[in-house]
């Protein structure tokens, strides 16, 4: 995750609760694609590090 994507207070709050947080560029193997059903349609997204796109028909 990029630090700019999260509020500093949120990261501190998570760390206080025992969660490990990472900042900066963090690359490992893997990727994600998601299709989320909304009340009036769908929302799709694809990990920008991979070739792919969320589509539906």
Gaussian input, Z-matrix of N, CA and C with variables (Angstrom, degrees):
# hf/3-21g

backbone

0 1
 N
 C     1     B1
 C     2     B2     1     A1
 N     3     B3     2     A2     1     D1
 C     4     B4     3     A3     2     D2
 C     5     B5     4     A4     3     D3
 N     6     B6     5     A5     4     D4
 C     7     B7     6     A6     5     D5
 C     8     B8     7     A7     6     D6
 N     9     B9     8     A8     7     D7
 C    10    B10     9     A9     8     D8
 C    11    B11    10    A10     9     D9
 N    12    B12    11    A11    10    D10
 C    13    B13    12    A12    11    D11
 C    14    B14    13    A13    12    D12
 N    15    B15    14    A14    13    D13
 C    16    B16    15    A15    14    D14
 C    17    B17    16    A16    15    D15
 N    18    B18    17    A17    16    D16
 C    19    B19    18    A18    17    D17
 C    20    B20    19    A19    18    D18
 N    21    B21    20    A20    19    D19
 C    22    B22    21    A21    20    D20
 C    23    B23    22    A22    21    D21
 N    24    B24    23    A23    22    D22
 C    25    B25    24    A24    23    D23
 C    26    B26    25    A25    24    D24
 N    27    B27    26    A26    25    D25
 C    28    B28    27    A27    26    D26
 C    29    B29    28    A28    27    D27
 N    30    B30    29    A29    28    D28
 C    31    B31    30    A30    29    D29
 C    32    B32    31    A31    30    D30
 N    33    B33    32    A32    31    D31
 C    34    B34    33    A33    32    D32
 C    35    B35    34    A34    33    D33
 N    36    B36    35    A35    34    D34
 C    37    B37    36    A36    35    D35
 C    38    B38    37    A37    36    D36
 N    39    B39    38    A38    37    D37
 C    40    B40    39    A39    38    D38
 C    41    B41    40    A40    39    D39
 N    42    B42    41    A41    40    D40
 C    43    B43    42    A42    41    D41
 C    44    B44    43    A43    42    D42
 N    45    B45    44    A44    43    D43
 C    46    B46    45    A45    44    D44
 C    47    B47    46    A46    45    D45
 N    48    B48    47    A47    46    D46
 C    49    B49    48    A48    47    D47
 C    50    B50    49    A49    48    D48
 N    51    B51    50    A50    49    D49
 C    52    B52    51    A51    50    D50
 C    53    B53    52    A52    51    D51
 N    54    B54    53    A53    52    D52
 C    55    B55    54    A54    53    D53
 C    56    B56    55    A55    54    D54
 N    57    B57    56    A56    55    D55
 C    58    B58    57    A57    56    D56
 C    59    B59    58    A58    57    D57
 N    60    B60    59    A59    58    D58
 C    61    B61    60    A60    59    D59
 C    62    B62    61    A61    60    D60
 N    63    B63    62    A62    61    D61
 C    64    B64    63    A63    62    D62
 C    65    B65    64    A64    63    D63
 N    66    B66    65    A65    64    D64
 C    67    B67    66    A66    65    D65
 C    68    B68    67    A67    66    D66
 N    69    B69    68    A68    67    D67
 C    70    B70    69    A69    68    D68
 C    71    B71    70    A70    69    D69
 N    72    B72    71    A71    70    D70
 C    73    B73    72    A72    71    D71
 C    74    B74    73    A73    72    D72
 N    75    B75    74    A74    73    D73
 C    76    B76    75    A75    74    D74
 C    77    B77    76    A76    75    D75
 N    78    B78    77    A77    76    D76
 C    79    B79    78    A78    77    D77
 C    80    B80    79    A79    78    D78
 N    81    B81    80    A80    79    D79
 C    82    B82    81    A81    80    D80
 C    83    B83    82    A82    81    D81
 N    84    B84    83    A83    82    D82
 C    85    B85    84    A84    83    D83
 C    86    B86    85    A85    84    D84
 N    87    B87    86    A86    85    D85
 C    88    B88    87    A87    86    D86
 C    89    B89    88    A88    87    D87
 N    90    B90    89    A89    88    D88
 C    91    B91    90    A90    89    D89
 C    92    B92    91    A91    90    D90
 N    93    B93    92    A92    91    D91
 C    94    B94    93    A93    92    D92
 C    95    B95    94    A94    93    D93
 N    96    B96    95    A95    94    D94
 C    97    B97    96    A96    95    D95
 C    98    B98    97    A97    96    D96
 N    99    B99    98    A98    97    D97
 C   100   B100    99    A99    98    D98
 C   101   B101   100   A100    99    D99
 N   102   B102   101   A101   100   D100
 C   103   B103   102   A102   101   D101
 C   104   B104   103   A103   102   D102
 N   105   B105   104   A104   103   D103
 C   106   B106   105   A105   104   D104
 C   107   B107   106   A106   105   D105
 N   108   B108   107   A107   106   D106
 C   109   B109   108   A108   107   D107
 C   110   B110   109   A109   108   D108
 N   111   B111   110   A110   109   D109
 C   112   B112   111   A111   110   D110
 C   113   B113   112   A112   111   D111
 N   114   B114   113   A113   112   D112
 C   115   B115   114   A114   113   D113
 C   116   B116   115   A115   114   D114
 N   117   B117   116   A116   115   D115
 C   118   B118   117   A117   116   D116
 C   119   B119   118   A118   117   D117
 N   120   B120   119   A119   118   D118
 C   121   B121   120   A120   119   D119
 C   122   B122   121   A121   120   D120
 N   123   B123   122   A122   121   D121
 C   124   B124   123   A123   122   D122
 C   125   B125   124   A124   123   D123
 N   126   B126   125   A125   124   D124
 C   127   B127   126   A126   125   D125
 C   128   B128   127   A127   126   D126
 N   129   B129   128   A128   127   D127
 C   130   B130   129   A129   128   D128
 C   131   B131   130   A130   129   D129
 N   132   B132   131   A131   130   D130
 C   133   B133   132   A132   131   D131
 C   134   B134   133   A133   132   D132
 N   135   B135   134   A134   133   D133
 C   136   B136   135   A135   134   D134
 C   137   B137   136   A136   135   D135
 N   138   B138   137   A137   136   D136
 C   139   B139   138   A138   137   D137
 C   140   B140   139   A139   138   D138
 N   141   B141   140   A140   139   D139
 C   142   B142   141   A141   140   D140
 C   143   B143   142   A142   141   D141
 N   144   B144   143   A143   142   D142
 C   145   B145   144   A144   143   D143
 C   146   B146   145   A145   144   D144
 N   147   B147   146   A146   145   D145
 C   148   B148   147   A147   146   D146
 C   149   B149   148   A148   147   D147
 N   150   B150   149   A149   148   D148
 C   151   B151   150   A150   149   D149
 C   152   B152   151   A151   150   D150
 N   153   B153   152   A152   151   D151
 C   154   B154   153   A153   152   D152
 C   155   B155   154   A154   153   D153
 N   156   B156   155   A155   154   D154
 C   157   B157   156   A156   155   D155
 C   158   B158   157   A157   156   D156
 N   159   B159   158   A158   157   D157
 C   160   B160   159   A159   158   D158
 C   161   B161   160   A160   159   D159
 N   162   B162   161   A161   160   D160
 C   163   B163   162   A162   161   D161
 C   164   B164   163   A163   162   D162
 N   165   B165   164   A164   163   D163
 C   166   B166   165   A165   164   D164
 C   167   B167   166   A166   165   D165
 N   168   B168   167   A167   166   D166
 C   169   B169   168   A168   167   D167
 C   170   B170   169   A169   168   D168

   B1=1.4335
   B2=1.5257
   B3=1.2661
   B4=1.4526
   B5=1.5194
   B6=1.3166
   B7=1.4517
   B8=1.5182
   B9=1.3171
   B10=1.4629
   B11=1.5214
   B12=1.3308
   B13=1.4527
   B14=1.5228
   B15=1.3234
   B16=1.4527
   B17=1.5177
   B18=1.3044
   B19=1.4566
   B20=1.5274
   B21=1.3151
   B22=1.4650
   B23=1.5275
   B24=1.3445
   B25=1.4683
   B26=1.5231
   B27=1.3229
   B28=1.4615
   B29=1.5268
   B30=1.3372
   B31=1.4552
   B32=1.5235
   B33=1.3275
   B34=1.4694
   B35=1.5257
   B36=1.3315
   B37=1.4615
   B38=1.5239
   B39=1.3148
   B40=1.4700
   B41=1.5243
   B42=1.3340
   B43=1.4668
   B44=1.5323
   B45=1.3298
   B46=1.4617
   B47=1.5253
   B48=1.3166
   B49=1.4595
   B50=1.5248
   B51=1.3419
   B52=1.4567
   B53=1.5119
   B54=1.3250
   B55=1.4578
   B56=1.5305
   B57=1.3194
   B58=1.4534
   B59=1.5210
   B60=1.3049
   B61=1.4604
   B62=1.5252
   B63=1.2967
   B64=1.4570
   B65=1.5092
   B66=1.3105
   B67=1.4518
   B68=1.5155
   B69=1.3098
   B70=1.4563
   B71=1.5151
   B72=1.3007
   B73=1.4621
   B74=1.5157
   B75=1.2938
   B76=1.4582
   B77=1.5184
   B78=1.3176
   B79=1.4570
   B80=1.5178
   B81=1.2864
   B82=1.4513
   B83=1.5118
   B84=1.3053
   B85=1.4487
   B86=1.5227
   B87=1.3051
   B88=1.4533
   B89=1.5156
   B90=1.2727
   B91=1.4459
   B92=1.5151
   B93=1.3092
   B94=1.4561
   B95=1.5195
   B96=1.2929
   B97=1.4566
   B98=1.5262
   B99=1.3231
   B100=1.4608
   B101=1.5289
   B102=1.3137
   B103=1.4628
   B104=1.5241
   B105=1.3259
   B106=1.4611
   B107=1.5207
   B108=1.3402
   B109=1.4630
   B110=1.5236
   B111=1.3129
   B112=1.4569
   B113=1.5216
   B114=1.3079
   B115=1.4680
   B116=1.5223
   B117=1.3471
   B118=1.4650
   B119=1.5323
   B120=1.3203
   B121=1.4630
   B122=1.5163
   B123=1.3081
   B124=1.4536
   B125=1.5226
   B126=1.3258
   B127=1.4518
   B128=1.5202
   B129=1.3351
   B130=1.4594
   B131=1.5216
   B132=1.3226
   B133=1.4556
   B134=1.5257
   B135=1.3290
   B136=1.4544
   B137=1.5189
   B138=1.3035
   B139=1.4586
   B140=1.5262
   B141=1.3439
   B142=1.4673
   B143=1.5210
   B144=1.3348
   B145=1.4659
   B146=1.5284
   B147=1.3070
   B148=1.4716
   B149=1.5206
   B150=1.3275
   B151=1.4640
   B152=1.5232
   B153=1.2798
   B154=1.4564
   B155=1.5060
   B156=1.3213
   B157=1.4539
   B158=1.5109
   B159=1.3012
   B160=1.4641
   B161=1.5154
   B162=1.3136
   B163=1.4683
   B164=1.5124
   B165=1.2692
   B166=1.4547
   B167=1.5106
   B168=1.2969
   B169=1.4625
   B170=1.5022
   A1=109.41
   A2=115.21
   A3=120.65
   A4=108.60
   A5=116.83
   A6=121.75
   A7=111.53
   A8=118.14
   A9=121.60
   A10=112.15
   A11=118.27
   A12=120.80
   A13=112.78
   A14=117.94
   A15=121.54
   A16=110.73
   A17=116.29
   A18=122.75
   A19=108.33
   A20=117.47
   A21=122.55
   A22=110.53
   A23=117.54
   A24=121.14
   A25=110.93
   A26=117.18
   A27=121.32
   A28=110.38
   A29=117.15
   A30=120.32
   A31=111.38
   A32=117.78
   A33=121.26
   A34=110.83
   A35=116.43
   A36=120.99
   A37=110.96
   A38=117.30
   A39=120.64
   A40=111.20
   A41=117.34
   A42=121.13
   A43=110.40
   A44=117.64
   A45=121.23
   A46=111.76
   A47=116.80
   A48=121.05
   A49=112.33
   A50=116.35
   A51=120.16
   A52=115.54
   A53=118.04
   A54=120.76
   A55=109.87
   A56=116.29
   A57=120.93
   A58=108.02
   A59=117.40
   A60=121.01
   A61=109.15
   A62=116.42
   A63=122.76
   A64=108.45
   A65=117.04
   A66=121.11
   A67=109.26
   A68=116.07
   A69=120.64
   A70=110.82
   A71=115.62
   A72=120.54
   A73=108.76
   A74=116.11
   A75=121.67
   A76=107.61
   A77=116.38
   A78=120.59
   A79=110.22
   A80=116.61
   A81=123.77
   A82=106.72
   A83=115.13
   A84=119.46
   A85=109.68
   A86=115.72
   A87=120.62
   A88=111.31
   A89=115.40
   A90=121.39
   A91=108.70
   A92=115.96
   A93=119.26
   A94=110.59
   A95=114.90
   A96=122.94
   A97=105.41
   A98=115.85
   A99=118.99
   A100=109.93
   A101=114.84
   A102=122.21
   A103=105.78
   A104=116.05
   A105=122.50
   A106=109.03
   A107=116.58
   A108=121.20
   A109=109.96
   A110=115.52
   A111=122.68
   A112=109.47
   A113=117.26
   A114=120.41
   A115=111.99
   A116=116.87
   A117=119.88
   A118=113.03
   A119=117.54
   A120=119.98
   A121=111.42
   A122=115.92
   A123=121.92
   A124=110.04
   A125=115.37
   A126=123.01
   A127=106.49
   A128=117.59
   A129=119.78
   A130=109.88
   A131=115.57
   A132=121.27
   A133=108.62
   A134=115.14
   A135=121.04
   A136=108.73
   A137=116.07
   A138=122.57
   A139=109.20
   A140=118.78
   A141=120.12
   A142=114.19
   A143=118.29
   A144=120.74
   A145=111.77
   A146=117.63
   A147=122.16
   A148=110.86
   A149=115.19
   A150=120.00
   A151=106.41
   A152=117.11
   A153=119.37
   A154=110.18
   A155=114.06
   A156=120.76
   A157=109.00
   A158=115.73
   A159=120.25
   A160=109.08
   A161=117.55
   A162=120.90
   A163=109.57
   A164=117.22
   A165=122.53
   A166=110.71
   A167=116.02
   A168=120.23
   A169=110.21
   D1=152.25
   D2=175.27
   D3=-94.65
   D4=135.02
   D5=-178.34
   D6=-55.35
   D7=-36.38
   D8=-178.07
   D9=-62.91
   D10=-19.66
   D11=-178.36
   D12=-78.28
   D13=-15.03
   D14=-175.99
   D15=-126.18
   D16=147.69
   D17=174.31
   D18=-71.11
   D19=137.17
   D20=179.55
   D21=-57.08
   D22=-38.92
   D23=179.93
   D24=-61.65
   D25=-38.26
   D26=178.63
   D27=-63.32
   D28=-45.72
   D29=179.14
   D30=-61.75
   D31=-42.02
   D32=178.83
   D33=-65.02
   D34=-40.75
   D35=179.12
   D36=-62.76
   D37=-43.45
   D38=178.09
   D39=-63.75
   D40=-41.64
   D41=179.58
   D42=-63.72
   D43=-39.72
   D44=178.35
   D45=-63.20
   D46=-27.19
   D47=179.22
   D48=-88.66
   D49=4.59
   D50=175.64
   D51=97.28
   D52=3.01
   D53=179.53
   D54=-81.86
   D55=142.23
   D56=173.96
   D57=-84.90
   D58=127.66
   D59=178.33
   D60=-116.40
   D61=144.30
   D62=179.00
   D63=-121.14
   D64=144.22
   D65=177.09
   D66=-127.27
   D67=162.76
   D68=-178.72
   D69=87.53
   D70=-165.15
   D71=179.38
   D72=-81.25
   D73=127.89
   D74=-179.36
   D75=-133.74
   D76=104.20
   D77=-177.02
   D78=-115.61
   D79=128.72
   D80=171.46
   D81=-137.27
   D82=175.76
   D83=177.89
   D84=-70.33
   D85=149.93
   D86=178.17
   D87=121.74
   D88=174.52
   D89=179.26
   D90=-169.93
   D91=176.14
   D92=-178.35
   D93=-145.48
   D94=141.39
   D95=168.31
   D96=-132.11
   D97=146.02
   D98=-178.02
   D99=-142.31
   D100=143.47
   D101=168.59
   D102=-128.44
   D103=119.88
   D104=-174.61
   D105=-115.28
   D106=126.26
   D107=-179.38
   D108=-81.63
   D109=122.96
   D110=175.47
   D111=-102.72
   D112=172.08
   D113=178.36
   D114=-62.78
   D115=-34.79
   D116=-175.05
   D117=-116.59
   D118=21.62
   D119=179.22
   D120=156.08
   D121=-149.76
   D122=-177.76
   D123=-133.27
   D124=154.68
   D125=174.41
   D126=-122.90
   D127=130.06
   D128=179.32
   D129=-127.76
   D130=152.69
   D131=179.06
   D132=-153.40
   D133=156.77
   D134=179.32
   D135=-136.86
   D136=142.66
   D137=178.00
   D138=-58.60
   D139=123.39
   D140=-176.59
   D141=-68.45
   D142=-11.17
   D143=178.65
   D144=-80.92
   D145=-7.23
   D146=-174.43
   D147=-121.55
   D148=158.69
   D149=167.97
   D150=-76.02
   D151=126.09
   D152=179.07
   D153=163.88
   D154=168.11
   D155=177.06
   D156=-159.67
   D157=149.86
   D158=174.84
   D159=-88.08
   D160=119.61
   D161=179.33
   D162=-134.89
   D163=161.99
   D164=176.21
   D165=-149.57
   D166=170.21
   D167=177.93
   D168=-139.03

